[in-house]
Amino acid sequence: MKRLAVSVLITLMLVGCTSTRIATNIGARVGDSFRGSSARGLESASEIKSCWPYVSGLIRGLYADNYDIEVPVVAKNIITQLDALAAKEKLTDDEKGKIIGYYVRLEALALELGWSKYGVNIYQMIVKVIG
């Protein structure tokens, strides 16, 4: 009985050590992933910042006089925020993160608006061609 209790205790300690090691390894991999993603994101934010004035002008030019009418308020707010960040001389890491986030959100809005405007027609065309 005593031997069984010692065996169970040793087994529990080994399981605890193993699960701690596994959890530590998972945490380390997540940390490495964050570090790599952050490095790429900081570099990409600087590139977006330098290109943004052109992109902003392109968006406004595409909509021309209809910019205020056709562009949703949420997209205009994002564009305004990106304009302000691109105008800054130096950005903090937090602001670089915001540039990436705003840009991703703006692209998602473009896809969402494009699908709602043209998606049904594309889908119907595909169904006609296939069916």
Stockholm file with secondary structure:
# STOCKHOLM 1.0

chainA/1-131         MKRLAVSVLITLMLVGCTSTRIATNIGARVGDSFRGSSARGLESASEIKSCWPYVSGLIRGLYADNYDIEVPVVAKNIITQLDALAAKEKLTDDEKGKIIGYYVRLEALALELGWSKYGVNIYQMIVKVIG
#=GR chainA/1-131 SS CHHHHHHHHHHHHHHHHHHHHHHHHHHHHHHHHHHHHHHHHHHHHHHHHHHHHHHHHHHHHHHGGGHHHHSCHHHHHHHHHHHHHHHCSSCCHHHHHHHHHHHHHHHHHHHHHHIIIIIHHHHHHHHHHHC
#=GC SS_cons         CHHHHHHHHHHHHHHHHHHHHHHHHHHHHHHHHHHHHHHHHHHHHHHHHHHHHHHHHHHHHHHGGGHHHHSCHHHHHHHHHHHHHHHCSSCCHHHHHHHHHHHHHHHHHHHHHHIIIIIHHHHHHHHHHHC
//
